[in-house]
């Protein structure tokens, strides 16, 4: 399974999306650009925390696309997710075992670290590991009224996609306008 397949599956869901920086954001933009997408830029490790904050303020579902390397930089977010566990929050950690946006250097998940065990150890109760696109679709279809973390094992590699043409201020402003339309809690 490729990371872009997982991203495309999430892009087809009804909700807000907060996406990890670099190639994941670029692949989401190429798959389905939307004002409902918040593309992280220059803030590695913070997609899960940002998405969690958005989920607290929204009735709408919030999907976070994060990477193994980014989650390893901010393991505290998994404890915070477990503590609050908002019913409208779905964190998808794409585990391709590399830092793909900076040259495919191996992450610790390529050796001993197991993000599913770490997420469960942090207290998260609804954690699923998926290894195929059909398992990914199944996990997304079953997401309802219960905080979910999905560890999606994918192949390393990036799609040949262009850089997002929007500047960070434009991305933030259009996302905030979308949130205002959908309403807050």
Protein Blocks (a to p, Z undefined) as FASTA:
>chain_A
ZZklmmmmmmmpgcdddddehjllmmmmmmogcfkbccdehighilmmmmmmmmmmpmbd
cdddddfklmmmmmmlmmmmmmnopakbccddddehpafknnopacfklmmbcfklmmmm
nopabdcddfbfklmmmmmmmgghiacdddddddeddddddddfbdfklmmmmmmmmmmm
nopZZ
